[in-house]
C-alpha cells in the first residue's frame, strides 16, 4: 500500500502553460493590428488630401502645351483703364494648356482649335481692358493671373488652363 501511494504521488502532472506568454502574444498581435490600421488610415487620408489639392490647384498634371497670345514677337497690345485713361499695355502672355481637352487643343498639331483661339483672344482682351490701371501693380500680378486663369477656365471648361505666364510687361 505504501508503494501504491508513492506511485500515485510520483506520476508527474502535466505543466500548465504560463498565462504570461499568452498575454504577451496577445499584446504583440494587438499592437501589430493597431499599427496596420493606423498606417492604412494615414495613407488613405493623405491620398485623399493630395487628390483634392491636385484638383483644386492643378499642381500635379501632365506636361502642358504652351500657347503664346497675340503677335508672336510683340505679344498683346491693348488700351487699359477705359478710353479716357490713355494707357496702353503691351504684354507677352503664355498659357499652359491642358493637352487632354480635345475641345480646346488639336491632338495632331498641338495647337489651339480655331474656335478656342477666338474665345481666348476675346476673353483676354476684354479682361485686360476691363482691369483698372491700379490693378496692374507688380504686387498684384499673381492675383491678376489667377483671375484671368479662372475666367478662361470658366469659358473653356474646368482645367483647360493649367497656368498663365507673363513673359513681358510694358504699361505706358
Secondary structure, 3 states (H helix, E strand, C coil): CHHHHHHHHHCCCCCCCCHHHHHHHHHHHHHHHHHHHHHHHHHHHHHHHHHHHHHHHCCCCCCCEEEECCECCCEEEEEECCCCCCEEEEEEEEEEECCCCCCCECCCCCCECHHHHHHHHHHHHHHHHHCCHHHHCHHHHHHHHHHHHHHHHHHHCCCCEEEEEEEEEEEC
